[in-house]
């Protein structure tokens, strides 16, 4: 089994399965209220089930490269932060800092992708595709408009990825003591550890994600409702209370558990497949079971 076909299929499969939940979350974050079930029912009744996957073209086009970049940059950074330790078993401090760096780097790709995705998910009248939306943003606002929300994306993703990788490594070691060195954890351990890591990271950054969605949902014409991160935070809380910062959390957490568990499991299994084929050095691979 080759790495890229496996990783490509799993990446696209995860985005397809979780795309509907993501659309519901975005609609919750940018609305005045309403439960996930009511929003889901309303979208399906008015626009059909395919509306739940509106905007998924942009993430599908970038998800494989994005995931590969995150894991590769994490591996390099976690080792570089403490080169004296084993590459198979970096300390938890190196794991967390490597995750922070990987999260910051991926924001450069993720920010414009999520901007286009959010605009597509929230459109109700004119049905445009990812390319048309990106072109219209570039024409009206330039490159700066395409990177609207980059700052809040970095603030969200850098610490969240640090917690994500730290929680995954810590949890799988607790579920299967010694597995960080032996690499003999089960698929169930990978899924549970990855899922819990996703839940922890999303809970930690969720208020920032709500602010990011609201900032990226607006364009410069007409004049935007929010002038920046602090202004968006203040106006949102003033209008709807602090509960608005957690609107849609339940849907996001469910999606995070499923997607993150699958991401880590696919990555670990792909490394084992590569190692069994002799494609990577032993020190960088997880031993085959």
N, C-alpha and C positions, 0 to 999 in steps of 0.2 A: 504494500500500500504506500503510495507516494504522499509526501507531505502537503504539497500545494493543492492537489485535488481534494484531499481530505479537509484541509483547513478552509478552502474556498467553499466547499459544500456546507460545512458546519457553520461558517460565518453567515452565509446567505440564509441558511435554514433558521438560525437563531433570530435574525432580523425579521424574517417573514412571520415566524410564530409570535414574536413579541411586538410586532409593528402595531397591531390593533390596540394593545394595552398602552403603548406609547402615545398614540393619537388621543386616546381617552384622557391620559394624564395631561397632555398639553392643553386640551380643551378645558379641563378642570382648572388648571393654573391660570388661564387667561379669561375665565368667566367670573360672573358675580356669585356663583354658587351652584349647587346641584350635585347629586351623588353620581358616582361612576356608572351605576346601573341606569339612571335616568338619562345621562348623556349618551351612553351606549345605545339605549333604546331609541332615543331621539334621532341619532345619526343614521341608524339602520332603517328606521321607518321613513325618513325623509330622503335619504340619498343612497340607501342600499349598503350591504356589507362591504363592498369594495371601497367605500369612502374611508373605512378604517385604515386602509393602506395607502391613502393619499399622502404623498411626500416621501415614500419609502425608496424612491428611485435614487435619490442622492446618497443616503446611507449605504444602500446596496452596492453602489459604485465604488465606495471608499472603504467599506468595513474590513475587507481582507487586508489591505495595505495598512490600515489604521491599527488593527490588532497585531499584525506582524511588527510594526514599528514600536508599539507599546512594549511588547514582550522583549524585543531585542534591545531597546534602549534601557529597559529595566535591568536586564541581565548585565549589560555593560556598566551601567552606573552603580549598581549594587556591589559589583566586584571592585570598581575603581575607588569607591569610598573607603574600602578596607582591603587592599590587595594582599594583606598578610594571611587572610583566612582562606579556607577551602572554597573553590568555586561551586562545589556541590552543596555546601551548607553555610551560606553567608549569615552573619549575625542579624538579629532582628532589627538593630539600628540601621544596618546597611540595607536591609529589605525595605524599611519604611522610607529612607531617604532616596533609594533608587526608584521607588514608586512615585514619590513627589516629583522627581525629575522627569520620569516618563509621562506623568500626567500633564506637566507643564508643556512638554514637547508636543504631545498629541493635540493639545488645544489649538496649535497653529493650523492643523488640518480640520479638526472637529468643528471649530467655531463657524466658518463659512458654510460647512455642510449642514450643521444644525440650523443656521439661519434660514437657508433655503427650505429645509424640511419643515420648519415651523410655519413659514409663510404659506407653504402648500397645504399644511394640515388645517390652517385657519381660514383658507379661502372658501368662500361660499357661493360666489356667482361665477366669475370667469375661471374656467378650468384650464390652468396652465401646467406645463411640465417643468421639471427642474431646470432645464436649460433656459427656457423662456424667463423663468423667475430670476435666475442668476443674471441673465443679460439685462433685464429691466432694472435690477438693482445697480449693476455696474453703470448703466446709462444715466440713471437718475442721481446716484450718490457716489459713484466711483468705487475704487478699491476700498476706501475707508468705510463705505456703506456695507460692502460685502463682509467686512471684518467687524461690523457692529457687534458688541458684546464679547469681544476677545478678552478684555480685562476680567470680566466676571466669569468667563469660562475658565481662565487660568486659576482664578481664586477658588473656583469650585473643584476643578479636576486635580490640581496639584496635591493638596492635602488629602482629598478623597482617595486618590490612587495610592498614596502612602499608606493610609489606613486599610485600603483594600488588600494590598499585597501582604501587609503585616498580619492582618486578621486571617488571611488564607493560610499563611505559613504556620502561624501559631495554632490555629484550629485543627489543621490536618495533623500536626504533631501531637496534639492532645487526643485526637480520635485514634491515632495509630502511632504510639510512641516509637521513635527511632526512624520514622519513614523519611524524614528530611535527609538522612544519610543513606538509607537503604533504597529508597524509592519504591517500596513494596506496598504502598497503600492501595486499597481497593478503589474501584470506580465509585462506589457509594461514598467513600471518604472524600474523594475529589469533588463530587457533586455537592455534598453537604457543606464542606469547607468553603468551596467557591460560592455557594449560595448565601451562606452566612456572611461572608466577606462583602458580597454585593449589598446585602441588607444594611450592614454596619456603615459602609461607605456612603450609601445614598441617604441614610438618616442623618449622617453628620453634615452633609452638604445641601440638603433639600431646600432650605430657605433661599440659598443662593441660586438654586436651579429655578425656583419660582421667579425670582427677580430677573434672571437671565432670559427666561421665556418672555416675560413682559417687555423687556428692553428690545429683544430681537423681533418681537411681533409687530413693532411699530416702525414706520418708515419716516423719512425726513419731510415728506410732503403728504398731507399737511403737517405743520409743525408738530413734533412729537409731544406726547403727553408727559413723558419722563425725560429729564435732561441728563440723567446719569444714575449710577448705582444707588447712591444715598437718596437721591430725590425719588427714585422708584420705590425704595424701601419705605420712606416716610409716607408717601402718598398712598401706597397700598395698605399700610397699617392704619392710617388715618381713616381710610374709606371702609375697610372691612375688618379691622382688628388684627391682632397677631395671628389669629387662626388662619388668615389667608396665606401665611408663609408655609403652612403645612397642608394646603389644599391639594388633594390628589396623591398624598403620601402613600395611602394603602395600595393604590394601583401601581405606583412606582416601585414599591417594595416587592410586590408579587412578581413584577416583571424582572426586577433586579435579581431575585433569588433564582429564577429559571435561567435567565441569560448568563449571569455570572458563573453559576455552577457549570453550565455547558461550556463556557469559554475556557475555564481552567481545566476541565476534564479533556476537552478537545486538544488543548495545548500539550498537556502531559502525555496523552496517548500518542499524539503526533510525534513527540520527541522519542518515545519508545519505538515507534515504527521506524523512524529515521535511524536510530541506533541499531536496531535489528538488521537493517540493511547496510550497516557500516558506513552511513553517510556523514556522521558527525563523530568527533572525538568522544572517547568514553567519559572524560571528566565533565563534559557538558550535557551528557545524556542521562536519562533515568534508566536504570537497569531494567531489562525486560523481565516480566514475571515468568 
